[in-house]
Amino acid sequence: MQLDLDIAQPTWDLALTARPAALQQDWCYGEAVTRLGGQVIRAGLVDEGVLVGLAQFTTRKIAGLVNMALCTRGPVWLETVSAAKREQAYRLLKTGLGLGWPRLAIITPDAAMDEGTRRLSRVMTGHSTVTLDLTQDLDTRRAGLDQKWRNNLKAAEKSDLAVVANGTKLAQYRWLLASEEGQRAARGYRSTPAALVPEFVEARQDRSSLVILRADSGKQKRAAMLFLVHGCSATYQIGWLDHEAAPRGAHNLLLWTAIEQLRARGVQQLDLGGVNTTSGAGIARFKIGTGGQVVTLAGSYL
């Protein structure tokens, strides 16, 4: 196993057109992080001349001294790789990124279990996330919805809500970014900065990588959802709801419409993001109610 620290963007992007991966492993996510002042290291994992994996790390200094690199939900394995080979790859990544000493290289595999981490130290338990397989036909997908979720969807479909595509020029969706920052401050939760969205789109040079659906009642906005498309995957990034006036099931209608549209575009997997049944029980129920796969990731390893 060898590291390729000079891997090119076309190679990276082409590999992820056929392999669903987390947003944090998309090349343009790394570009967006860089535009916001962060630093990124990318590595290809090569076994006997074949590119078998991709690993993108974000880096920073801790206390101005320790060089820390974090590979979130990676590496992305492009081929079937044995546990022994994965262990070898993780050791290469820990020592071969060119980080100065002292250093920490932390890997959070995008899987519930990974025997390749047996000889590594787990420093944090894994969070849970929900993913939807969009290769399923829509009838099967709809039949898999939780009954209450499906009833809320039907209620919204019968309401006066109209689903429209919000414009993807920054001036047209700045209101949604501002709403997200306001929600974050009011509720005290942490998530990816809203400012990453326009930087991601700019890095991709393709506004179709941004999907914003809005539910309107007459001329009034009642709800909105924002998705980022990367490779053959998409990620639910931002949601907003007029809690006082939105009809029942507004977000159900938006998410179902997004499923239809993303599937039609050839997107294979939709990542709904993390679920926390303690502090975010309502959001967790909404995501789990889609019938998606709930995966508790293996954790973070040093």
GUSE-221473 format. One record per residue (C-alpha): x, y, z. Coordinates in Angstrom, 1 decimal, padded with zeros to 4 digits, always signed. Example, Ala and Ser with C-alpha at 12.3 -4.5 7.8 and 13.67 -1.06 7.14 Angstrom:
2
<pt><X>+012.3</X><Y>-004.5</Y><Z>+007.8</Z></pt>
<pt><X>+013.7</X><Y>-001.1</Y><Z>+007.1</Z></pt>
This chain:
302
<pt><X>+000.0</X><Y>+000.0</Y><Z>+000.0</Z></pt>
<pt><X>+001.3</X><Y>+003.5</Y><Z>-000.9</Z></pt>
<pt><X>+000.1</X><Y>+007.1</Y><Z>-000.5</Z></pt>
<pt><X>-000.3</X><Y>+009.4</Y><Z>-003.5</Z></pt>
<pt><X>-000.1</X><Y>+012.9</Y><Z>-002.1</Z></pt>
<pt><X>-000.2</X><Y>+014.5</Y><Z>-005.5</Z></pt>
<pt><X>-003.5</X><Y>+013.0</Y><Z>-006.6</Z></pt>
<pt><X>-005.3</X><Y>+015.3</Y><Z>-009.1</Z></pt>
<pt><X>-008.9</X><Y>+016.6</Y><Z>-008.9</Z></pt>
<pt><X>-010.1</X><Y>+014.9</Y><Z>-012.1</Z></pt>
<pt><X>-009.0</X><Y>+011.6</Y><Z>-010.8</Z></pt>
<pt><X>-010.7</X><Y>+012.2</Y><Z>-007.4</Z></pt>
<pt><X>-013.9</X><Y>+013.5</Y><Z>-008.9</Z></pt>
<pt><X>-014.2</X><Y>+010.7</Y><Z>-011.4</Z></pt>
<pt><X>-013.8</X><Y>+008.1</Y><Z>-008.7</Z></pt>
<pt><X>-016.7</X><Y>+009.6</Y><Z>-006.7</Z></pt>
<pt><X>-019.1</X><Y>+009.6</Y><Z>-009.7</Z></pt>
<pt><X>-019.7</X><Y>+005.9</Y><Z>-009.1</Z></pt>
<pt><X>-019.0</X><Y>+005.6</Y><Z>-005.3</Z></pt>
<pt><X>-021.3</X><Y>+007.3</Y><Z>-002.8</Z></pt>
<pt><X>-019.3</X><Y>+009.2</Y><Z>-000.2</Z></pt>
<pt><X>-019.8</X><Y>+011.7</Y><Z>+002.6</Z></pt>
<pt><X>-019.7</X><Y>+015.4</Y><Z>+001.8</Z></pt>
<pt><X>-016.5</X><Y>+015.8</Y><Z>+003.9</Z></pt>
<pt><X>-014.6</X><Y>+013.6</Y><Z>+001.4</Z></pt>
<pt><X>-015.6</X><Y>+015.6</Y><Z>-001.7</Z></pt>
<pt><X>-012.8</X><Y>+017.6</Y><Z>-003.3</Z></pt>
<pt><X>-014.8</X><Y>+020.8</Y><Z>-003.5</Z></pt>
<pt><X>-015.7</X><Y>+020.5</Y><Z>+000.2</Z></pt>
<pt><X>-012.0</X><Y>+020.7</Y><Z>+000.8</Z></pt>
<pt><X>-011.7</X><Y>+023.7</Y><Z>-001.5</Z></pt>
<pt><X>-014.5</X><Y>+025.4</Y><Z>+000.4</Z></pt>
<pt><X>-012.7</X><Y>+024.7</Y><Z>+003.7</Z></pt>
<pt><X>-009.6</X><Y>+026.3</Y><Z>+002.2</Z></pt>
<pt><X>-011.5</X><Y>+029.3</Y><Z>+001.0</Z></pt>
<pt><X>-012.7</X><Y>+029.8</Y><Z>+004.6</Z></pt>
<pt><X>-009.2</X><Y>+029.8</Y><Z>+005.9</Z></pt>
<pt><X>-008.7</X><Y>+026.1</Y><Z>+006.7</Z></pt>
<pt><X>-006.1</X><Y>+023.7</Y><Z>+005.4</Z></pt>
<pt><X>-006.6</X><Y>+020.4</Y><Z>+003.6</Z></pt>
<pt><X>-004.4</X><Y>+017.3</Y><Z>+002.8</Z></pt>
<pt><X>-005.6</X><Y>+014.8</Y><Z>+000.3</Z></pt>
<pt><X>-004.2</X><Y>+011.3</Y><Z>-000.2</Z></pt>
<pt><X>-004.9</X><Y>+008.6</Y><Z>-002.7</Z></pt>
<pt><X>-004.4</X><Y>+005.0</Y><Z>-001.4</Z></pt>
<pt><X>-002.7</X><Y>+002.8</Y><Z>-004.0</Z></pt>
<pt><X>-002.3</X><Y>-000.9</Y><Z>-003.8</Z></pt>
<pt><X>-000.3</X><Y>-002.7</Y><Z>-006.5</Z></pt>
<pt><X>-000.8</X><Y>+000.2</Y><Z>-008.9</Z></pt>
<pt><X>-004.5</X><Y>+000.4</Y><Z>-008.4</Z></pt>
<pt><X>-006.2</X><Y>+003.4</Y><Z>-006.7</Z></pt>
<pt><X>-008.3</X><Y>+001.7</Y><Z>-004.0</Z></pt>
<pt><X>-009.1</X><Y>+004.6</Y><Z>-001.6</Z></pt>
<pt><X>-009.3</X><Y>+008.4</Y><Z>-001.1</Z></pt>
<pt><X>-008.7</X><Y>+010.2</Y><Z>+002.2</Z></pt>
<pt><X>-009.3</X><Y>+014.0</Y><Z>+002.7</Z></pt>
<pt><X>-008.0</X><Y>+015.5</Y><Z>+005.9</Z></pt>
<pt><X>-008.7</X><Y>+018.9</Y><Z>+007.4</Z></pt>
<pt><X>-005.8</X><Y>+020.2</Y><Z>+009.4</Z></pt>
<pt><X>-005.2</X><Y>+022.7</Y><Z>+012.2</Z></pt>
<pt><X>-002.9</X><Y>+023.5</Y><Z>+015.1</Z></pt>
<pt><X>-004.0</X><Y>+022.8</Y><Z>+018.7</Z></pt>
<pt><X>-002.8</X><Y>+025.3</Y><Z>+021.2</Z></pt>
<pt><X>-000.5</X><Y>+026.7</Y><Z>+018.4</Z></pt>
<pt><X>+001.7</X><Y>+023.6</Y><Z>+018.8</Z></pt>
<pt><X>+000.2</X><Y>+020.3</Y><Z>+017.8</Z></pt>
<pt><X>-000.5</X><Y>+019.6</Y><Z>+014.2</Z></pt>
<pt><X>-003.8</X><Y>+017.8</Y><Z>+014.0</Z></pt>
<pt><X>-005.3</X><Y>+016.2</Y><Z>+010.8</Z></pt>
<pt><X>-008.9</X><Y>+014.9</Y><Z>+010.8</Z></pt>
<pt><X>-010.3</X><Y>+012.5</Y><Z>+008.2</Z></pt>
<pt><X>-014.1</X><Y>+012.8</Y><Z>+008.6</Z></pt>
<pt><X>-016.0</X><Y>+009.8</Y><Z>+007.3</Z></pt>
<pt><X>-013.1</X><Y>+008.5</Y><Z>+005.4</Z></pt>
<pt><X>-011.2</X><Y>+007.0</Y><Z>+003.7</Z></pt>
<pt><X>-013.6</X><Y>+006.3</Y><Z>+000.8</Z></pt>
<pt><X>-012.8</X><Y>+002.8</Y><Z>-000.3</Z></pt>
<pt><X>-013.1</X><Y>+002.4</Y><Z>-004.1</Z></pt>
<pt><X>-012.4</X><Y>-001.3</Y><Z>-004.1</Z></pt>
<pt><X>-012.9</X><Y>-004.2</Y><Z>-001.7</Z></pt>
<pt><X>-009.9</X><Y>-004.0</Y><Z>+000.7</Z></pt>
<pt><X>-009.1</X><Y>-006.5</Y><Z>+003.4</Z></pt>
<pt><X>-008.9</X><Y>-005.6</Y><Z>+007.0</Z></pt>
<pt><X>-005.2</X><Y>-006.2</Y><Z>+007.0</Z></pt>
<pt><X>-004.7</X><Y>-003.8</Y><Z>+004.0</Z></pt>
<pt><X>-007.0</X><Y>-001.2</Y><Z>+005.7</Z></pt>
<pt><X>-004.9</X><Y>-001.4</Y><Z>+008.8</Z></pt>
<pt><X>-001.8</X><Y>-000.9</Y><Z>+006.7</Z></pt>
<pt><X>-003.4</X><Y>+002.1</Y><Z>+005.0</Z></pt>
<pt><X>-004.4</X><Y>+003.7</Y><Z>+008.3</Z></pt>
<pt><X>-000.8</X><Y>+003.4</Y><Z>+009.6</Z></pt>
<pt><X>+000.5</X><Y>+005.0</Y><Z>+006.4</Z></pt>
<pt><X>-002.0</X><Y>+007.9</Y><Z>+006.8</Z></pt>
<pt><X>-001.0</X><Y>+008.4</Y><Z>+010.4</Z></pt>
<pt><X>+002.7</X><Y>+008.8</Y><Z>+009.5</Z></pt>
<pt><X>+002.9</X><Y>+009.8</Y><Z>+005.8</Z></pt>
<pt><X>+000.9</X><Y>+013.1</Y><Z>+005.5</Z></pt>
<pt><X>+004.0</X><Y>+015.3</Y><Z>+006.0</Z></pt>
<pt><X>+002.8</X><Y>+016.8</Y><Z>+009.2</Z></pt>
<pt><X>+005.4</X><Y>+018.3</Y><Z>+011.5</Z></pt>
<pt><X>+006.0</X><Y>+016.9</Y><Z>+015.0</Z></pt>
<pt><X>+004.1</X><Y>+016.8</Y><Z>+017.4</Z></pt>
<pt><X>+001.2</X><Y>+015.5</Y><Z>+015.4</Z></pt>
<pt><X>-002.2</X><Y>+013.8</Y><Z>+015.6</Z></pt>
<pt><X>-003.8</X><Y>+012.1</Y><Z>+012.7</Z></pt>
<pt><X>-007.4</X><Y>+011.1</Y><Z>+013.5</Z></pt>
<pt><X>-009.5</X><Y>+008.8</Y><Z>+011.3</Z></pt>
<pt><X>-013.3</X><Y>+008.4</Y><Z>+011.5</Z></pt>
<pt><X>-014.2</X><Y>+005.5</Y><Z>+009.2</Z></pt>
<pt><X>-017.5</X><Y>+005.8</Y><Z>+007.3</Z></pt>
<pt><X>-018.8</X><Y>+002.5</Y><Z>+008.6</Z></pt>
<pt><X>-020.4</X><Y>+000.9</Y><Z>+011.6</Z></pt>
<pt><X>-017.4</X><Y>-001.4</Y><Z>+012.1</Z></pt>
<pt><X>-013.9</X><Y>-001.6</Y><Z>+010.6</Z></pt>
<pt><X>-011.6</X><Y>-004.4</Y><Z>+011.7</Z></pt>
<pt><X>-008.8</X><Y>-002.4</Y><Z>+010.1</Z></pt>
<pt><X>-008.8</X><Y>-000.2</Y><Z>+013.2</Z></pt>
<pt><X>-008.1</X><Y>-003.0</Y><Z>+015.7</Z></pt>
<pt><X>-004.6</X><Y>-001.8</Y><Z>+016.5</Z></pt>
<pt><X>-005.6</X><Y>+001.9</Y><Z>+016.7</Z></pt>
<pt><X>-006.9</X><Y>+003.7</Y><Z>+019.8</Z></pt>
<pt><X>-010.5</X><Y>+004.9</Y><Z>+019.7</Z></pt>
<pt><X>-010.7</X><Y>+008.4</Y><Z>+021.1</Z></pt>
<pt><X>-014.3</X><Y>+009.1</Y><Z>+020.5</Z></pt>
<pt><X>-017.5</X><Y>+007.0</Y><Z>+020.0</Z></pt>
<pt><X>-019.2</X><Y>+007.3</Y><Z>+016.6</Z></pt>
<pt><X>-022.3</X><Y>+009.4</Y><Z>+015.9</Z></pt>
<pt><X>-025.4</X><Y>+008.1</Y><Z>+014.1</Z></pt>
<pt><X>-026.5</X><Y>+009.2</Y><Z>+010.7</Z></pt>
<pt><X>-029.3</X><Y>+008.4</Y><Z>+008.3</Z></pt>
<pt><X>-028.8</X><Y>+007.6</Y><Z>+004.6</Z></pt>
<pt><X>-031.4</X><Y>+007.0</Y><Z>+001.9</Z></pt>
<pt><X>-030.8</X><Y>+004.6</Y><Z>-001.0</Z></pt>
<pt><X>-032.1</X><Y>+006.5</Y><Z>-004.0</Z></pt>
<pt><X>-031.6</X><Y>+003.6</Y><Z>-006.4</Z></pt>
<pt><X>-034.8</X><Y>+002.1</Y><Z>-005.0</Z></pt>
<pt><X>-038.0</X><Y>+002.8</Y><Z>-007.0</Z></pt>
<pt><X>-040.3</X><Y>+005.5</Y><Z>-005.6</Z></pt>
<pt><X>-043.1</X><Y>+003.1</Y><Z>-004.8</Z></pt>
<pt><X>-040.8</X><Y>+001.0</Y><Z>-002.6</Z></pt>
<pt><X>-039.3</X><Y>+004.2</Y><Z>-001.1</Z></pt>
<pt><X>-042.8</X><Y>+005.5</Y><Z>-000.2</Z></pt>
<pt><X>-043.9</X><Y>+002.2</Y><Z>+001.2</Z></pt>
<pt><X>-040.9</X><Y>+002.3</Y><Z>+003.5</Z></pt>
<pt><X>-042.0</X><Y>+005.5</Y><Z>+005.1</Z></pt>
<pt><X>-043.1</X><Y>+005.5</Y><Z>+008.7</Z></pt>
<pt><X>-046.9</X><Y>+005.6</Y><Z>+008.8</Z></pt>
<pt><X>-047.0</X><Y>+009.0</Y><Z>+010.6</Z></pt>
<pt><X>-044.4</X><Y>+010.4</Y><Z>+008.3</Z></pt>
<pt><X>-046.4</X><Y>+009.3</Y><Z>+005.3</Z></pt>
<pt><X>-049.6</X><Y>+010.7</Y><Z>+006.7</Z></pt>
<pt><X>-047.9</X><Y>+014.1</Y><Z>+007.2</Z></pt>
<pt><X>-046.7</X><Y>+014.0</Y><Z>+003.6</Z></pt>
<pt><X>-050.3</X><Y>+013.3</Y><Z>+002.4</Z></pt>
<pt><X>-051.6</X><Y>+016.2</Y><Z>+004.5</Z></pt>
<pt><X>-049.1</X><Y>+018.6</Y><Z>+002.9</Z></pt>
<pt><X>-049.8</X><Y>+017.3</Y><Z>-000.6</Z></pt>
<pt><X>-053.5</X><Y>+018.2</Y><Z>+000.0</Z></pt>
<pt><X>-052.7</X><Y>+021.6</Y><Z>+001.4</Z></pt>
<pt><X>-052.2</X><Y>+024.9</Y><Z>-000.4</Z></pt>
<pt><X>-048.5</X><Y>+024.5</Y><Z>-000.3</Z></pt>
<pt><X>-046.6</X><Y>+024.9</Y><Z>-003.6</Z></pt>
<pt><X>-043.1</X><Y>+023.5</Y><Z>-003.9</Z></pt>
<pt><X>-040.8</X><Y>+025.8</Y><Z>-005.9</Z></pt>
<pt><X>-037.1</X><Y>+025.9</Y><Z>-006.7</Z></pt>
<pt><X>-035.4</X><Y>+028.7</Y><Z>-005.0</Z></pt>
<pt><X>-032.8</X><Y>+030.6</Y><Z>-007.1</Z></pt>
<pt><X>-029.2</X><Y>+029.4</Y><Z>-006.6</Z></pt>
<pt><X>-027.5</X><Y>+032.8</Y><Z>-007.0</Z></pt>
<pt><X>-026.1</X><Y>+033.8</Y><Z>-003.6</Z></pt>
<pt><X>-028.4</X><Y>+036.9</Y><Z>-003.4</Z></pt>
<pt><X>-031.4</X><Y>+034.6</Y><Z>-003.9</Z></pt>
<pt><X>-030.7</X><Y>+032.3</Y><Z>-001.0</Z></pt>
<pt><X>-028.8</X><Y>+034.5</Y><Z>+001.4</Z></pt>
<pt><X>-032.0</X><Y>+034.7</Y><Z>+003.5</Z></pt>
<pt><X>-031.8</X><Y>+031.0</Y><Z>+004.1</Z></pt>
<pt><X>-028.2</X><Y>+031.1</Y><Z>+005.2</Z></pt>
<pt><X>-029.0</X><Y>+034.0</Y><Z>+007.6</Z></pt>
<pt><X>-032.0</X><Y>+031.9</Y><Z>+008.9</Z></pt>
<pt><X>-029.7</X><Y>+029.0</Y><Z>+009.6</Z></pt>
<pt><X>-027.2</X><Y>+031.1</Y><Z>+011.5</Z></pt>
<pt><X>-030.0</X><Y>+032.6</Y><Z>+013.5</Z></pt>
<pt><X>-031.4</X><Y>+029.1</Y><Z>+014.3</Z></pt>
<pt><X>-028.0</X><Y>+028.0</Y><Z>+015.4</Z></pt>
<pt><X>-027.5</X><Y>+030.9</Y><Z>+017.7</Z></pt>
<pt><X>-031.0</X><Y>+030.6</Y><Z>+019.2</Z></pt>
<pt><X>-030.8</X><Y>+026.9</Y><Z>+019.8</Z></pt>
<pt><X>-027.1</X><Y>+026.6</Y><Z>+020.7</Z></pt>
<pt><X>-026.2</X><Y>+023.8</Y><Z>+018.3</Z></pt>
<pt><X>-023.1</X><Y>+023.4</Y><Z>+016.3</Z></pt>
<pt><X>-022.9</X><Y>+022.5</Y><Z>+012.6</Z></pt>
<pt><X>-021.0</X><Y>+023.2</Y><Z>+009.5</Z></pt>
<pt><X>-020.9</X><Y>+027.0</Y><Z>+009.0</Z></pt>
<pt><X>-023.5</X><Y>+028.3</Y><Z>+006.6</Z></pt>
<pt><X>-020.8</X><Y>+030.2</Y><Z>+004.8</Z></pt>
<pt><X>-019.4</X><Y>+026.9</Y><Z>+003.5</Z></pt>
<pt><X>-022.4</X><Y>+026.6</Y><Z>+001.1</Z></pt>
<pt><X>-021.6</X><Y>+029.4</Y><Z>-001.4</Z></pt>
<pt><X>-017.9</X><Y>+028.5</Y><Z>-001.2</Z></pt>
<pt><X>-018.7</X><Y>+024.9</Y><Z>-002.1</Z></pt>
<pt><X>-020.8</X><Y>+026.0</Y><Z>-005.0</Z></pt>
<pt><X>-018.1</X><Y>+028.5</Y><Z>-006.2</Z></pt>
<pt><X>-015.5</X><Y>+025.7</Y><Z>-006.0</Z></pt>
<pt><X>-017.6</X><Y>+023.4</Y><Z>-008.1</Z></pt>
<pt><X>-018.3</X><Y>+026.2</Y><Z>-010.6</Z></pt>
<pt><X>-021.7</X><Y>+024.6</Y><Z>-011.0</Z></pt>
<pt><X>-024.8</X><Y>+026.0</Y><Z>-009.4</Z></pt>
<pt><X>-026.7</X><Y>+022.8</Y><Z>-010.1</Z></pt>
<pt><X>-024.7</X><Y>+021.3</Y><Z>-007.3</Z></pt>
<pt><X>-027.0</X><Y>+023.3</Y><Z>-005.0</Z></pt>
<pt><X>-030.6</X><Y>+022.3</Y><Z>-004.7</Z></pt>
<pt><X>-033.0</X><Y>+024.6</Y><Z>-002.7</Z></pt>
<pt><X>-036.6</X><Y>+023.7</Y><Z>-002.5</Z></pt>
<pt><X>-039.1</X><Y>+026.1</Y><Z>-000.9</Z></pt>
<pt><X>-042.7</X><Y>+025.5</Y><Z>+000.2</Z></pt>
<pt><X>-044.9</X><Y>+028.6</Y><Z>-000.4</Z></pt>
<pt><X>-048.4</X><Y>+029.4</Y><Z>+000.7</Z></pt>
<pt><X>-049.5</X><Y>+032.1</Y><Z>-001.7</Z></pt>
<pt><X>-046.6</X><Y>+034.6</Y><Z>-001.7</Z></pt>
<pt><X>-045.4</X><Y>+033.6</Y><Z>+001.7</Z></pt>
<pt><X>-042.4</X><Y>+031.3</Y><Z>+002.4</Z></pt>
<pt><X>-043.4</X><Y>+028.6</Y><Z>+004.8</Z></pt>
<pt><X>-040.5</X><Y>+026.1</Y><Z>+004.7</Z></pt>
<pt><X>-037.2</X><Y>+025.4</Y><Z>+002.8</Z></pt>
<pt><X>-034.6</X><Y>+022.8</Y><Z>+002.5</Z></pt>
<pt><X>-031.1</X><Y>+023.1</Y><Z>+001.0</Z></pt>
<pt><X>-029.1</X><Y>+020.1</Y><Z>-000.4</Z></pt>
<pt><X>-025.5</X><Y>+019.9</Y><Z>-001.8</Z></pt>
<pt><X>-024.9</X><Y>+017.4</Y><Z>-004.6</Z></pt>
<pt><X>-021.4</X><Y>+015.9</Y><Z>-004.8</Z></pt>
<pt><X>-020.5</X><Y>+013.0</Y><Z>-007.1</Z></pt>
<pt><X>-023.3</X><Y>+010.5</Y><Z>-007.0</Z></pt>
<pt><X>-024.3</X><Y>+011.6</Y><Z>-003.6</Z></pt>
<pt><X>-026.3</X><Y>+014.4</Y><Z>-002.0</Z></pt>
<pt><X>-026.3</X><Y>+015.8</Y><Z>+001.5</Z></pt>
<pt><X>-029.2</X><Y>+017.6</Y><Z>+003.4</Z></pt>
<pt><X>-027.5</X><Y>+020.7</Y><Z>+004.7</Z></pt>
<pt><X>-030.0</X><Y>+023.3</Y><Z>+005.9</Z></pt>
<pt><X>-033.7</X><Y>+023.3</Y><Z>+006.8</Z></pt>
<pt><X>-036.0</X><Y>+026.2</Y><Z>+007.7</Z></pt>
<pt><X>-039.6</X><Y>+026.2</Y><Z>+008.9</Z></pt>
<pt><X>-042.1</X><Y>+028.9</Y><Z>+009.7</Z></pt>
<pt><X>-043.3</X><Y>+027.2</Y><Z>+012.9</Z></pt>
<pt><X>-046.2</X><Y>+029.5</Y><Z>+013.4</Z></pt>
<pt><X>-047.8</X><Y>+029.3</Y><Z>+009.9</Z></pt>
<pt><X>-046.4</X><Y>+026.3</Y><Z>+008.0</Z></pt>
<pt><X>-049.1</X><Y>+023.6</Y><Z>+007.4</Z></pt>
<pt><X>-048.5</X><Y>+020.2</Y><Z>+008.7</Z></pt>
<pt><X>-046.0</X><Y>+018.1</Y><Z>+006.8</Z></pt>
<pt><X>-044.3</X><Y>+021.0</Y><Z>+005.0</Z></pt>
<pt><X>-040.8</X><Y>+019.5</Y><Z>+005.5</Z></pt>
<pt><X>-042.1</X><Y>+016.0</Y><Z>+004.6</Z></pt>
<pt><X>-043.3</X><Y>+017.4</Y><Z>+001.3</Z></pt>
<pt><X>-040.0</X><Y>+019.2</Y><Z>+000.6</Z></pt>
<pt><X>-037.9</X><Y>+016.1</Y><Z>+001.4</Z></pt>
<pt><X>-040.1</X><Y>+013.8</Y><Z>-000.7</Z></pt>
<pt><X>-039.9</X><Y>+016.2</Y><Z>-003.6</Z></pt>
<pt><X>-036.1</X><Y>+016.3</Y><Z>-003.2</Z></pt>
<pt><X>-036.0</X><Y>+012.5</Y><Z>-003.2</Z></pt>
<pt><X>-037.9</X><Y>+012.5</Y><Z>-006.5</Z></pt>
<pt><X>-035.7</X><Y>+015.2</Y><Z>-008.1</Z></pt>
<pt><X>-032.3</X><Y>+013.9</Y><Z>-006.9</Z></pt>
<pt><X>-033.2</X><Y>+010.3</Y><Z>-008.0</Z></pt>
<pt><X>-034.1</X><Y>+011.6</Y><Z>-011.4</Z></pt>
<pt><X>-030.7</X><Y>+013.2</Y><Z>-011.7</Z></pt>
<pt><X>-029.0</X><Y>+009.9</Y><Z>-011.0</Z></pt>
<pt><X>-028.0</X><Y>+010.6</Y><Z>-007.4</Z></pt>
<pt><X>-027.6</X><Y>+007.3</Y><Z>-005.7</Z></pt>
<pt><X>-027.5</X><Y>+008.2</Y><Z>-002.0</Z></pt>
<pt><X>-028.9</X><Y>+011.0</Y><Z>+000.1</Z></pt>
<pt><X>-027.3</X><Y>+011.7</Y><Z>+003.5</Z></pt>
<pt><X>-029.7</X><Y>+013.2</Y><Z>+005.9</Z></pt>
<pt><X>-027.1</X><Y>+013.9</Y><Z>+008.5</Z></pt>
<pt><X>-026.6</X><Y>+013.1</Y><Z>+012.1</Z></pt>
<pt><X>-029.4</X><Y>+012.1</Y><Z>+014.6</Z></pt>
<pt><X>-029.4</X><Y>+012.8</Y><Z>+018.3</Z></pt>
<pt><X>-032.3</X><Y>+011.3</Y><Z>+020.1</Z></pt>
<pt><X>-031.5</X><Y>+013.1</Y><Z>+023.3</Z></pt>
<pt><X>-031.2</X><Y>+016.8</Y><Z>+022.4</Z></pt>
<pt><X>-032.8</X><Y>+016.6</Y><Z>+019.0</Z></pt>
<pt><X>-035.4</X><Y>+014.0</Y><Z>+019.3</Z></pt>
<pt><X>-037.9</X><Y>+015.7</Y><Z>+017.0</Z></pt>
<pt><X>-035.4</X><Y>+016.0</Y><Z>+014.1</Z></pt>
<pt><X>-034.2</X><Y>+012.5</Y><Z>+014.7</Z></pt>
<pt><X>-037.8</X><Y>+011.1</Y><Z>+014.4</Z></pt>
<pt><X>-038.2</X><Y>+013.0</Y><Z>+011.2</Z></pt>
<pt><X>-035.1</X><Y>+011.6</Y><Z>+009.6</Z></pt>
<pt><X>-035.6</X><Y>+008.1</Y><Z>+010.9</Z></pt>
<pt><X>-039.2</X><Y>+008.2</Y><Z>+009.7</Z></pt>
<pt><X>-038.0</X><Y>+008.3</Y><Z>+006.1</Z></pt>
<pt><X>-037.2</X><Y>+004.6</Y><Z>+006.4</Z></pt>
<pt><X>-033.6</X><Y>+005.3</Y><Z>+005.7</Z></pt>
<pt><X>-030.7</X><Y>+003.3</Y><Z>+007.1</Z></pt>
<pt><X>-029.5</X><Y>+004.4</Y><Z>+010.5</Z></pt>
<pt><X>-025.8</X><Y>+003.8</Y><Z>+010.9</Z></pt>
<pt><X>-023.8</X><Y>+004.4</Y><Z>+014.1</Z></pt>
<pt><X>-020.3</X><Y>+005.0</Y><Z>+012.9</Z></pt>
<pt><X>-017.3</X><Y>+003.1</Y><Z>+014.3</Z></pt>
<pt><X>-015.8</X><Y>+006.2</Y><Z>+016.0</Z></pt>
<pt><X>-012.7</X><Y>+008.3</Y><Z>+015.8</Z></pt>
<pt><X>-009.3</X><Y>+006.6</Y><Z>+015.9</Z></pt>
<pt><X>-005.8</X><Y>+007.8</Y><Z>+016.7</Z></pt>
